[in-house]
Amino acid sequence: MKKTVQLLILLMFLFSCATSLYARAGGGGGGDSSSGSSSSGSSSSSYSSSSSSNSSGNTVDAPPWVVKGVIGFVSCFVIFILFNVIRELIYSKRKPGQSPSKRKDNNQAVFDNVFLSANPGFDKTVFKTKVKTAFMAIQKAWEEQDLSLVRNWISDGVYQRFCLQFDMMKHLGQKNILSNISITKIHFIKASLESSYSIITVAIYFKMDDRFISEKLPELTKNYTGEAAMEYWTFVKKSGAVLNDLYSSSSCPNCGDELSKTGGQISKCPSCSTVTYLGDYDWVLSEITQEADYSEDTSLCIEDEKLETLRTEEEFCIQNMEDKASNAFVHYLFASAWNKTLHFKRFATDEVISKIEKEKDEPYIFNRMYINRVTCSNYNCTEDTHNLIFVIVYSAQKVMHKDNKIKKLNRDVESFRTAITLSRKIGKASSKSKLWSHECSNCGSPYGDSINSQCDYCKEKINSTKHDWIVTGILD
């Protein structure tokens, strides 16, 4: 019965999700949106040119208002039916005379004594100040397409997905102007401990004016005035007291020397080689999730009991693994789009790389690409290997830029679902690197080149499951 209800809720979500997509940092999923007041130089509605074919093969165009009306009516009807079916299923399980249970307020996390003991000195007000600083700084970095000032406290996964978006936006002559940004409130949603890590998720309610400009695809130019929205932001830190405030200081949290202002692939102190964004010193932004995606993400999480063996072998944390999967997946998307696997080689086995190279097609560019969610959904093990399966949902529109012309390969921004598998040899984790931080997993030496698949020093194969988690399978 529980699985039936979950399936119906998922179907209801798919029908009711209004494919809203904003250009702001973090983005959203799907196509057009009617939230806020929007205006555009030319119509870019998801259904602005819907057509159908008659028996003679001719095309008959349907007026936009007709198409939208029919789709809206059908969606509402389906939602109504599903809602009543779900309600009857839930009520049928209730004992006679039992009243409906009160819905638990999910907007206040329970910072129990266990969490507070693991994080001495934790202060909710101070943490909210970090969240506000992070939110405003990320919006500025997004608008300027420059992550150098936020790299010290964002994870690899967040950094890589933004970099891919920036690269694609530059090729299409796109920029995003954000103004009148205000945070209306911040609610704590969840606080939890996993292995040696602490994780906090907050809901950020905000308003902003959002102007998206697309020079090579003018029909995508949009203005959103007074857009009100909410996003879930997740932060991770090694349990313990905050050792240094990365949000208000540009000094190395370990030695105190000035950190590089250029950011880059890895935020490492030039003096002592400390990597700042691994959660050793302060809270690190690990994920940005849209409201609709978060509710489904929490319903698909892997059962914790399956991971007990892994926890005895390493400091295993699902949040960090999902970030790792996101990092690898972004490199996979780039490799697939550009037909260049060089930068993906250190993330995947030779077999996966070979398969991608055999499936080469004409290069394309992603317009408005967003990772909706990354969920660790399953675990299994073979004779000598741990395998983690991640479900990744992303929204994008593929376009081809050729002879100074843009050709749409997808009619609009669409949602795609992919499953990737990360694998590691069974046994005590022996990696000397941290979260793919451009260091050899065998000897800990820095990579001479990020496109190498072999360490320059110890000659160990980098893309091997012997020392670290590597992509061993991708199912689109």
Salt bridges, closest charged atoms under 4 A:
ASP32 OD1 - LYS222 NZ 2.86
GLU144 OE2 - LYS140 NZ 2.87
ASP156 OD1 - ARG151 NH2 2.70
ASP167 OD2 - HIS171 ND1 3.97
GLU194 OE2 - ARG311 NH1 2.90
GLU219 OE2 - LYS408 NZ 3.34
GLU227 OE2 - ARG24 NH1 1.97
GLU231 OE2 - ARG24 NE 2.72
ASP245 OD1 - LYS130 NZ 2.94
GLU258 OE2 - LYS261 NZ 2.98
ASP280 OD1 - LYS238 NZ 3.58
ASP280 OD2 - LYS434 NZ 3.59
ASP282 OD2 - LYS130 NZ 2.97
ASP293 OD1 - ARG373 NH1 3.16
GLU296 OE1 - ARG373 NH2 2.99
GLU296 OE2 - ARG417 NH2 3.54
ASP304 OD1 - ARG311 NH2 2.42
GLU313 OE1 - HIS386 NE2 2.77
GLU313 OE1 - ARG424 NH2 2.92
GLU314 OE2 - ARG424 NH2 2.96
GLU315 OE1 - LYS238 NZ 3.54
ASP350 OD2 - LYS461 NZ 2.81
GLU362 OE1 - LYS402 NZ 3.28
ASP384 OD2 - LYS425 NZ 2.97
GLU439 OE2 - LYS268 NZ 3.22
GLU460 OE2 - LYS466 NZ 3.72
GLU460 OE2 - HIS467 NE2 3.17
ASP468 OD1 - LYS324 NZ 2.71
